Amino acid sequence: MTKLLVTGASGHLGRLTLDALLASGKIAAADIIAVSRDPAKLAEYTAKGVDTRAGDFDKPETLTSAFSGADVVAIISVDFPNRVQRHSAAIEAAKAAGASHILYTSLAKVDGVPVTFGDDHFATEEVIAASGLAHTFLRNGWYSENLFMNLPRALKTGQWVASEAQGRASYAPRQAYAEALAAAMLSAGTENRVFTLTGTELYSVADIVALANKVFGTSIAVIDITDEQLAEGMKQSGLPDFLVPVLVSMSTNVRNGGLDIITDDMEKLTGKKPLDLESFLTLSKDALRDAAK
């Protein structure tokens, strides 16, 4: 039986991917390998029969046993720093284990975008392509959950301060991306594939605020500022210096059209459309209000 391996299995996307694999009915729990730096966090999956293992991208020597026997390896992209180096360690471990297919969670419009981590995704894709293994790149758009970075403050202050101008992006819940990744793992073969995963509509900040005002009964106003003003405001609010350019570049990327794309790849993989943004906001009302306190 084909063994499917998920890295970063104790993270948000990793857990949801394990759930989607188990719910599919297409693979036995014992044929799912869940790798985490701290497998104790995966106790609930161990109890379900999933093969949980310790593996740390920063300690390549731990990956040999973690990846042993895996046929299909899903590398969920790690956080910075040293992303490409850490991803490369996982790619080498997959090759050494005799895996036949690598999947990687990348970024929509990955080449030449201003977002600071775009180059890391592009470089990782190149390392995977050079590995000689069959591969699937899942180029993800924005998560609906990203709105938790800005919307609670807007609910609290009545203002959404942004430098995206009229730039637009699509949004889909993390659950939808996980279900797409699970489906791609289950259908992985010998061919190379690229899926650009997006929501079903494009939204500017003004569009999002209009939806929020409708759902919450508020009158949030959009305050347009420059990237420089946004960076200064972040610094004054106490955000770490290393994080400021990352967050500003995300806004720049939206303004420049880096996420201005809609595909039906999500539906092709999962057989259903992802949850629309208004429904997501409605279902998340209590959590967003709590975050705004």
Secondary structure, 3 states (H helix, E strand, C coil): CCCEEECCCCCHHHHHHHHHHHHHCCCCHHHEEEEECCHHHHHHHHHCCCEEEECECCEHHHHHHHHCCCCEEEECCCCCCCHHHHHHHHHHHHHHCCCCEEEEEEECCCCCCCCCCHHHHHHHHHHHHHCCCEEEEEEECEEHHHHHHCHHHHHHHCEEEECCCCCCECEECHHHHHHHHHHHHHCCCCCCEEEEECCCCCECHHHHHHHHHHHHCCCCEEEECCHHHHHHHHHHCCCCCCHHHHHHHHHHHHHCCCCCCCCCHHHHHHCCCCCCHHHHHHHCHHHHHHHCC
